[in-house]
Amino acid sequence: MHETDLLISLTLIVVFGTGAQWLSWKLRLPSILLLLASGFIAGPVLNVVDPDKLLGPLLFPFVSISVAVILFEGSLSLKLPELKQIGAVLGYILSVGVFITWGLIALGAYYILDFSVFASILLGAILVVTGPTVIGPLLRQIRPIGQVGPIARWEGIVIDPIGAVLAVLVFEAYAPLLSEGVNQSSIVALQNLLSTILYGGGIGAAAAIILAWVLKNHAVPDHLESLVTLLFVLTAFTASNLCQEESGLVAVTLMGVMLANSGVTLKHILEFKESLSLLLISGLFILLAARVELRSIVQLGWRGLAFVAFVILIVRPVAIFISTAFSQLNWKERLFLSWMAPRGIVAAAVSSVFAFKLSEYGTEGEQFVSATFMVIVGTVVVYGLTAFPLARKLGLASSNPQGVLLLGANELARAIGGAIQEAGIVVLLVDTNRWNIATARMEGLRTSSVNILDENAAHSLDLGGIGRFLALTPNDEVNSLGAMHFAELFGRANVFQLTPWRRAEKQERSVSHLRARFLFGEDYSYQTLVDRLDSGAVIKTTKLTSEFTFKDFQEAYGGDAIPLFTIHNSKLAILDSTSPEPKVGQKLIAIVDPQPASPSPTPPPTEEADA
């Protein structure tokens, strides 16, 4: 290509990719759909982007490296403590479920798409993967309750290298199968599998250990941490691939998981990797979609549509219900997981690489890629439009989730969190202070040590059932920044912060657009509430009845009681001076003196929620 044509093509990739991401945000649609559409328009429709001419022999190495970076970035969100609850069921999905999915898709490709046996088995291996770049945004939108969120997130990342490795094993075993028979083919496959585990696992673990030491000991300056991490990722990926093809994906995934659980501060790395992954995803989808021949999609016709329906309606449900048959998941959770398997960038990239290799055997290379892209589009559209309504119907998500995310695990946050949790509302405390986190965990509260101000914080937290954000730290600036950070996710109406102490003491006015709604009213700062608890006050939950109304409550505890929340029919309401008076039948959570201010004819019925 001419130098000017190269410049125009590269610019158009950025324009189409960025434009599709921006438009998907405006229209609230899965970005992958608009990226694929942009790629089709730029490639086969307008013919303004020709990836093969643009990059030539660099195309597939670039695709491979990009997928490695994307998988590494995704694996940084995986926390090993989650495996205590989901490890067993995840293991069955990644073993039994994978083989069922592989076998059924291979049968579907053979009988529905009329592919050869070899191409069918290879396509089945590739399509066992799901799409972490699609599942992540879907889970953040749905915020499912319970174990299904972490299971889907772990599966979406860990299964990608599994699919790529299976594809390599199939491809490498095919030639020995034709020439030397099943026995020799099995030996080759086993040797390749062991080599993948040995080299991918060993190199990935070694790279993670060395990089963690470098970061912990500040062997590189802060501004180079991201670049050094990228250096380690690409080196580990390339070294592993040189030892065993496609084992590099195993190496970078393991490397990311180990680094995420090493205790190293990853703030700069996460920010850089998130932006880089977004850029790579946008570029990859444009490049790969631009290579698809639309006529090959048309040639698939009804067979392609039938195959997509088979993958969605038969393959995934059968794989999930069989692999989770002996788990503790209930039927609703299993049904939701059976409806959460969108394919994404890894399926597109791996299928494009192997379609090129299939041409060496004279088999259906173009239709191979077209079938994969039809599955990607079909699964993203179906799951993207129906997963949230299904989760609500099953009771695994709510259009008005009542759970609370508390910024801070200090004395005040633990007291408030404990009272809310005792009332049956989901609570998650986030703090970077290890002592606060350890104390909250000993008190039975769910915690996370994520830095709430990191851009990647929302991606790292399990927000299932959570719909409100309360900033409860003694630092007014952190409260404001945290509230602003989560206003887009939860909506400004559901984001609260304690009143800054200067505002509470009438010393200054806060700028409204730089803060959230004040929690419990403008008179209560962090210090005000902590002073009450330190003086002996406690947080109690009181059931209001016709024998003990809110008026009786006020007479019993005097004017010093501070109403915080009411709970009715499992719905939480935050109180302030403008809130309506609590009614009979509601549970009232308030800060009160340990003993009523005056004798009451009817003792106040309280529940255990002492600070």
C-alpha positions in Angstrom: 0.0 0.0 0.0 1.1 3.6 -0.6 2.2 5.6 2.4 -0.8 7.9 2.2 -3.2 4.9 2.0 -1.6 3.4 5.1 -2.0 6.6 7.0 -5.6 7.0 6.0 -6.4 3.3 6.9 -4.8 3.6 10.4 -6.6 6.9 11.0 -9.9 5.3 9.9 -9.4 2.4 12.3 -9.1 4.9 15.2 -12.0 6.9 14.0 -14.4 4.0 13.5 -13.3 2.3 16.8 -13.6 5.4 18.9 -16.8 6.5 17.2 -18.4 3.1 17.8 -17.4 3.2 21.5 -18.7 6.7 22.0 -22.0 6.0 20.1 -22.5 2.7 22.1 -22.2 4.8 25.3 -24.7 7.3 24.1 -27.2 4.7 22.9 -26.5 2.4 25.9 -25.9 -0.6 23.6 -23.1 -3.2 23.8 -20.1 -1.7 22.2 -19.2 -4.9 20.5 -22.2 -4.6 18.2 -21.3 -1.2 16.9 -17.6 -2.1 16.6 -18.5 -5.1 14.4 -20.9 -3.0 12.4 -18.2 -0.4 11.9 -15.7 -3.1 10.9 -18.2 -4.5 8.3 -18.7 -1.0 6.9 -15.0 -0.1 6.8 -14.1 -3.4 5.2 -16.4 -5.3 2.9 -18.9 -2.5 2.4 -16.8 0.7 1.8 -13.5 -1.2 1.3 -11.5 1.6 3.0 -9.7 -0.7 5.4 -7.9 -3.8 4.2 -6.2 -5.4 7.2 -4.2 -7.9 5.1 -2.7 -5.1 3.0 -2.4 -2.7 5.9 -0.4 -5.0 8.2 0.5 -7.9 6.0 2.4 -10.6 8.0 2.2 -8.4 11.1 -1.6 -8.9 11.3 -1.8 -12.1 13.3 1.1 -11.4 15.6 -0.5 -8.1 16.4 -3.8 -9.9 17.1 -2.1 -12.4 19.4 -0.3 -9.8 21.4 -3.5 -7.7 21.7 -5.5 -10.6 23.0 -2.7 -11.4 25.6 -2.9 -7.8 26.9 -6.7 -7.9 27.1 -6.6 -11.3 29.0 -4.0 -10.0 31.4 -6.0 -6.9 32.1 -9.1 -8.9 32.8 -7.3 -11.4 35.0 -6.2 -8.5 37.3 -9.9 -8.4 38.6 -9.9 -12.0 39.8 -9.6 -12.4 43.6 -8.6 -15.8 45.0 -10.8 -15.5 48.1 -13.8 -15.7 45.9 -12.9 -19.3 45.1 -13.7 -20.4 48.6 -17.4 -20.1 47.6 -17.4 -20.7 43.9 -14.3 -22.8 43.4 -16.1 -26.2 43.1 -18.8 -25.2 40.7 -16.4 -23.1 38.7 -14.1 -26.2 38.3 -17.0 -28.3 37.0 -18.0 -25.6 34.5 -14.4 -25.3 33.3 -14.0 -29.0 32.9 -17.3 -30.9 32.4 -19.0 -27.9 31.0 -16.2 -27.2 28.5 -16.2 -30.7 27.1 -20.0 -30.8 26.8 -19.9 -27.4 25.0 -17.1 -28.5 22.8 -18.8 -31.8 21.8 -22.3 -30.3 21.2 -21.0 -27.3 19.1 -18.9 -29.7 17.0 -22.0 -31.8 16.3 -23.9 -28.7 15.5 -21.2 -27.5 13.1 -21.1 -30.9 11.4 -24.9 -31.5 11.0 -26.2 -27.9 10.7 -23.4 -26.0 9.0 -22.2 -29.1 7.0 -18.6 -28.5 8.0 -16.0 -31.2 7.8 -15.3 -33.3 10.9 -11.9 -31.5 11.4 -13.4 -28.0 11.0 -16.4 -28.9 13.3 -14.2 -30.1 16.1 -11.9 -27.0 15.7 -14.8 -24.6 15.8 -16.2 -26.4 18.9 -12.9 -25.9 20.7 -12.8 -22.2 19.8 -16.4 -21.5 20.7 -16.2 -22.9 24.3 -14.8 -19.4 25.1 -17.1 -16.6 26.4 -16.4 -12.9 26.2 -15.0 -11.2 29.3 -15.1 -7.8 27.4 -18.9 -8.4 27.0 -19.7 -10.2 30.3 -18.0 -7.5 32.4 -20.3 -4.6 31.3 -23.3 -6.9 31.4 -22.6 -7.9 35.0 -22.0 -4.2 36.0 -25.4 -3.4 34.5 -27.3 -6.4 36.1 -25.5 -6.5 39.4 -26.7 -10.0 40.2 -27.1 -11.3 43.7 -25.2 -14.2 45.1 -22.5 -16.4 43.5 -23.6 -16.1 39.8 -21.7 -12.8 39.2 -18.3 -14.0 40.4 -18.8 -17.4 38.6 -19.6 -15.7 35.3 -16.7 -13.2 35.7 -14.2 -16.0 36.5 -15.4 -18.2 33.7 -15.3 -15.5 31.1 -11.6 -14.9 31.7 -10.2 -18.3 32.6 -12.0 -20.1 29.8 -10.4 -18.1 27.1 -6.9 -19.6 27.3 -8.6 -23.0 27.6 -10.4 -22.6 24.3 -7.3 -21.4 22.6 -5.3 -24.3 23.9 -8.0 -26.8 22.9 -7.9 -25.4 19.3 -4.1 -25.8 19.2 -4.4 -29.4 20.5 -6.9 -30.2 17.8 -4.9 -28.6 15.1 -1.6 -30.2 16.1 -3.2 -33.7 16.5 -4.9 -33.6 13.1 -1.9 -34.3 10.9 -0.7 -37.3 13.0 -4.3 -38.6 13.0 -4.3 -38.7 9.2 -0.9 -40.2 8.8 -0.3 -42.4 11.9 -3.7 -43.1 13.4 -5.5 -42.4 16.7 -2.8 -43.6 19.0 0.0 -41.4 17.8 -2.5 -38.5 17.5 -3.4 -38.9 21.2 0.2 -39.0 22.2 0.9 -35.7 20.3 -2.2 -34.1 22.0 -1.1 -35.2 25.4 2.5 -34.0 24.9 1.2 -30.6 23.7 -1.1 -30.3 26.7 1.6 -31.1 29.2 3.9 -28.7 27.4 1.3 -25.9 27.6 0.8 -26.4 31.3 4.5 -26.6 32.0 5.6 -23.7 29.9 2.6 -21.5 30.3 2.2 -22.1 34.0 5.9 -21.9 34.8 6.7 -18.8 32.8 3.6 -17.0 33.9 4.3 -17.8 37.6 7.9 -16.8 37.3 7.1 -13.5 35.6 4.4 -12.7 38.2 6.8 -13.4 41.1 9.6 -11.3 39.6 7.3 -8.4 38.7 5.7 -8.4 42.1 9.1 -8.2 43.7 10.1 -5.3 41.4 6.9 -3.4 42.2 7.0 -4.1 46.0 10.6 -2.9 46.3 10.0 0.2 44.1 12.8 -1.0 41.7 11.2 1.2 39.0 9.8 4.7 39.4 6.0 5.2 39.5 5.8 6.6 36.0 7.4 3.5 34.5 5.4 0.9 36.4 2.9 0.4 33.6 5.5 0.2 30.9 7.6 -2.3 32.9 4.5 -4.4 33.5 3.7 -4.4 29.8 7.3 -5.5 29.1 6.8 -8.4 31.5 3.5 -9.4 29.9 4.8 -9.3 26.3 8.0 -11.1 27.3 6.2 -13.9 29.2 3.7 -14.3 26.4 6.3 -14.5 23.6 8.7 -16.7 25.6 5.9 -19.1 26.4 4.6 -19.2 22.8 8.1 -19.9 21.5 8.2 -23.0 23.8 4.6 -24.1 23.1 2.1 -22.5 20.7 -0.7 -20.6 22.4 0.6 -21.4 25.9 1.3 -17.6 26.1 -2.4 -17.0 26.9 -2.1 -19.4 29.9 1.0 -17.5 31.0 -0.5 -14.0 31.0 -3.8 -15.1 32.6 -2.0 -16.8 35.4 0.4 -13.9 35.7 -2.5 -11.5 36.1 -4.3 -13.6 38.8 -1.1 -14.0 40.8 -0.2 -10.3 40.6 -3.8 -9.3 41.5 -3.5 -11.4 44.7 0.1 -10.5 45.6 -0.7 -7.4 47.7 1.0 -5.1 45.3 -0.5 -1.7 44.7 -1.8 -1.7 41.1 -3.3 1.7 40.7 -1.1 3.0 37.9 -1.1 -0.4 36.1 -4.8 -0.8 36.2 -5.4 2.7 34.8 -3.0 2.2 32.0 -4.1 -1.4 31.2 -7.8 -0.4 31.1 -7.1 2.4 28.6 -4.8 0.2 26.5 -7.3 -2.7 26.5 -10.1 -0.4 25.4 -7.9 0.8 22.5 -6.9 -2.7 21.5 -10.4 -4.1 21.7 -11.7 -1.3 19.4 -8.9 -1.7 16.9 -9.1 -5.5 16.9 -12.8 -5.7 16.2 -12.5 -3.2 13.3 -9.6 -5.2 11.8 -11.1 -8.6 12.2 -14.6 -7.6 11.1 -13.1 -5.8 8.1 -11.7 -9.2 6.9 -15.0 -11.0 6.9 -16.6 -11.7 3.5 -20.2 -10.8 3.7 -21.0 -13.2 0.9 -19.8 -16.1 3.1 -22.3 -15.0 5.8 -25.0 -14.9 3.2 -24.0 -18.3 2.0 -24.5 -19.7 5.5 -28.1 -18.5 5.3 -30.6 -20.3 7.5 -27.9 -22.8 8.5 -26.0 -20.0 10.2 -29.1 -18.7 12.1 -30.0 -22.3 13.1 -26.5 -22.8 14.4 -26.6 -19.7 16.5 -30.0 -20.7 17.9 -28.6 -24.2 18.7 -25.6 -22.7 20.6 -27.8 -20.4 22.6 -30.9 -22.5 23.3 -29.4 -26.0 23.5 -25.6 -26.0 24.0 -25.2 -23.5 26.9 -28.2 -24.7 29.0 -27.3 -28.4 28.6 -23.6 -27.7 29.6 -24.6 -25.6 32.6 -27.3 -27.8 34.0 -25.2 -30.9 33.7 -21.9 -29.4 35.0 -23.7 -27.8 38.0 -26.0 -30.8 38.8 -24.4 -31.5 42.1 -23.6 -28.0 43.1 -25.3 -25.8 45.7 -26.7 -23.5 43.1 -30.5 -23.4 43.0 -32.4 -23.7 39.7 -32.7 -19.9 39.3 -28.9 -19.4 39.5 -28.3 -22.3 37.1 -30.9 -20.9 34.6 -29.2 -17.4 34.8 -25.8 -18.9 34.1 -27.2 -20.9 31.2 -28.2 -17.5 29.7 -24.9 -15.8 30.1 -22.3 -16.9 27.5 -21.7 -14.0 25.0 -18.7 -14.6 22.7 -16.3 -11.7 22.2 -12.9 -10.7 21.0 -11.0 -13.9 21.9 -13.4 -16.0 19.7 -13.0 -13.6 16.9 -9.3 -13.4 17.1 -8.6 -17.2 17.5 -11.0 -18.1 14.8 -9.4 -15.7 12.4 -6.0 -17.1 13.1 -7.1 -20.7 12.6 -9.2 -19.9 9.5 -6.0 -18.9 7.8 -4.4 -22.2 8.8 -7.4 -24.1 7.6 -6.8 -22.9 4.1 -3.6 -25.0 4.1 -5.9 -28.1 4.3 -8.3 -26.7 1.7 -11.3 -26.6 4.1 -13.9 -24.0 4.8 -11.8 -21.0 6.0 -14.2 -18.2 5.1 -17.3 -19.8 6.4 -15.4 -20.8 9.5 -14.9 -17.1 10.4 -18.4 -16.2 9.3 -19.9 -18.8 11.6 -17.9 -17.4 14.5 -18.9 -13.8 13.9 -22.6 -14.9 13.6 -22.3 -16.5 17.0 -20.7 -13.4 18.4 -23.4 -11.1 17.1 -26.2 -13.4 18.0 -25.1 -14.1 21.5 -24.3 -10.5 22.3 -27.7 -9.3 20.9 -29.7 -12.0 22.7 -27.9 -12.0 26.0 -27.5 -8.2 26.0 -31.2 -7.6 25.6 -32.6 -10.3 27.7 -30.1 -11.1 30.6 -31.2 -8.2 32.8 -35.0 -8.8 32.5 -34.3 -12.5 33.1 -32.3 -11.8 36.2 -35.1 -9.6 37.6 -37.7 -12.2 36.8 -35.6 -14.8 38.7 -35.1 -12.5 41.7 -31.3 -12.4 41.1 -31.3 -8.7 40.3 -33.6 -5.8 41.0 -34.5 -2.6 39.1 -34.2 -0.9 42.5 -31.5 -2.8 44.4 -31.5 -2.0 48.2 -28.0 -3.0 49.1 -25.5 -0.4 50.3 -21.8 0.2 49.5 -20.1 1.9 52.4 -17.0 3.9 51.9 -15.0 3.2 55.1 -14.7 0.4 57.6 -14.1 2.6 60.6 -16.1 2.5 63.9 -19.0 4.5 62.5 -19.2 2.5 59.2 -19.0 -0.8 61.0 -21.8 0.2 63.4 -24.1 1.4 60.6 -23.2 -1.5 58.3 -23.9 -4.0 61.1 -27.3 -2.5 61.7 -28.3 -2.6 58.0 -27.0 -6.1 57.6 -28.9 -7.3 60.7 -32.1 -6.0 58.9 -31.4 -8.3 56.0 -30.0 -5.7 53.5 -26.8 -6.5 51.5 -23.8 -4.5 52.8 -20.2 -4.1 51.4 -17.6 -2.0 53.3 -14.6 -0.7 51.3 -11.5 0.6 52.9 -7.7 0.7 52.4 -7.0 0.5 56.1 -6.1 -3.1 56.8 -6.9 -2.9 60.5 -10.4 -1.5 59.7 -10.9 -4.3 57.2 -9.8 -7.0 59.6 -12.0 -5.7 62.4 -15.0 -5.5 60.1 -14.5 -9.1 58.9 -14.3 -10.3 62.5 -17.7 -8.6 63.1 -19.1 -10.6 60.2 -19.3 -7.8 57.6 -18.4 -8.3 54.0 -15.4 -6.1 53.0 -13.1 -5.2 50.2 -9.7 -3.4 50.3 -10.1 -1.8 46.9 -9.2 1.9 46.6 -12.5 3.4 45.9 -10.9 6.3 43.9 -9.4 4.0 41.3 -11.1 4.0 38.0 -11.1 0.3 38.0 -12.8 0.1 41.5 -16.3 -0.6 40.2 -14.9 -3.4 38.0 -13.2 -5.1 41.0 -16.2 -5.0 43.4 -19.0 -7.5 43.6 -21.9 -5.1 43.5 -24.6 -7.7 43.4 -27.8 -6.4 45.0 -26.2 -3.0 45.8 -27.9 0.2 44.7 -26.7 2.9 47.1 -23.4 4.5 48.0 -22.7 6.0 51.4 -19.4 7.8 52.1 -18.6 7.5 55.8 -14.9 8.4 56.1 -13.5 11.2 58.3 -12.0 12.8 55.2 -14.5 15.1 53.5 -12.5 15.3 50.3 -12.4 11.5 49.9 -16.1 11.3 50.6 -16.8 13.9 47.9 -14.5 12.3 45.3 -15.9 8.8 46.1 -19.4 10.0 45.7 -18.7 11.7 42.4 -16.9 8.5 41.2 -20.0 6.4 41.8 -22.7 8.9 40.9 -22.7 7.6 37.3 -23.0 4.0 38.3 -25.7 4.4 41.0 -27.3 7.7 39.9 -27.0 10.9 41.9 -30.2 10.2 43.8 -28.6 7.1 45.4 -25.2 8.6 46.3 -24.7 10.1 49.8 -21.9 11.5 51.9 -21.6 12.8 55.4 -21.8 16.5 55.8 -18.4 18.2 55.7 -17.6 19.4 59.2 -17.2 23.0 58.1 -20.7 22.9 56.5 -22.1 21.2 59.6 -20.7 24.0 61.8 -22.0 26.7 59.3 -18.5 27.9 58.5 -18.8 27.5 54.8 -21.1 26.4 52.0 -20.3 23.5 49.7 -20.5 23.7 46.0 -23.5 21.5 45.1 -22.0 20.0 41.9 -18.9 18.9 43.7 -20.6 16.8 46.4 -23.4 14.2 46.8 -26.6 14.4 48.9 -25.9 14.9 52.6 -26.4 11.8 54.7 -28.9 12.1 57.6 -29.2 15.9 57.1 -26.8 18.9 57.1 -26.2 18.9 60.9 -24.4 15.5 61.1 -20.7 15.3 60.2 -18.4 12.3 60.8 -17.1 13.8 64.1 -20.7 14.6 65.3 -21.8 11.0 64.9 -18.6 9.4 66.3 -18.7 11.7 69.3 -22.2 10.3 70.1 -21.0 6.7 69.8 -17.9 7.5 72.0 -20.2 9.0 74.6 -22.0 5.7 75.0 -24.8 6.0 72.4 -25.6 2.9 70.3 -27.3 2.1 67.0 -30.5 0.2 67.6 -33.2 -1.2 65.4 -36.8 -0.6 66.7 -40.0 -2.1 65.2 -42.7 0.5 65.2 -46.1 -0.9 66.2 -49.5 0.5 67.1 -48.5 0.1 70.7 -45.1 1.8 70.2 -45.3 4.5 67.5 -42.7 6.9 66.4 -44.1 9.4 68.9 -43.6 6.9 71.7 -40.0 6.4 70.4 -39.4 10.2 70.6 -40.8 10.4 74.1 -38.7 7.4 75.2 -35.4 8.6 73.9 -35.9 12.3 74.0 -34.7 14.7 71.4 -31.2 13.4 71.3 -32.1 10.3 69.1 -30.8 10.5 65.5 -33.0 8.6 63.1 -30.9 7.0 60.3 -33.0 4.6 58.3 -36.4 3.0 58.0 -36.9 -0.5 56.5 -40.2 -1.8 55.3 -40.9 -4.8 53.1 -37.1 -5.2 52.6 -36.8 -1.6 51.3 -34.3 0.8 52.9 -35.1 4.5 53.2 -32.4 7.0 54.3 -33.8 9.7 56.7 -33.0 13.3 57.1 -34.9 16.4 58.4 -37.1 16.5 55.3 -38.2 12.8 55.4 -41.8 11.8 56.3 -42.3 10.6 59.8 -41.7 6.8 60.2 -44.9 4.8 60.3 -46.2 1.8 62.1 -44.9 -1.4 60.6 -41.5 0.0 59.7 -38.2 -0.8 61.3 -36.4 2.3 62.5 -32.6 2.3 62.8 -31.4 5.2 65.0 -28.6 6.3 67.2 -29.9 6.4 70.8 -28.7 6.5 74.3 -28.3 3.1 75.8 -31.2 3.7 78.2 -34.4 5.5 77.4 -34.5 9.2 78.5 -37.7 8.6 80.5 -39.8 5.7 81.5 -42.1 4.5 78.7 -45.4 2.7 79.4 -44.5 0.2 76.7 -40.8 -0.9 76.5 -39.4 -0.1 73.1 -39.1 -3.4 71.1 -35.5 -3.4 69.8 -33.5 -5.8 67.7 -29.8 -6.7 68.1 -27.9 -4.0 66.2 -25.8 -2.4 68.9 -22.7 -0.5 67.8 
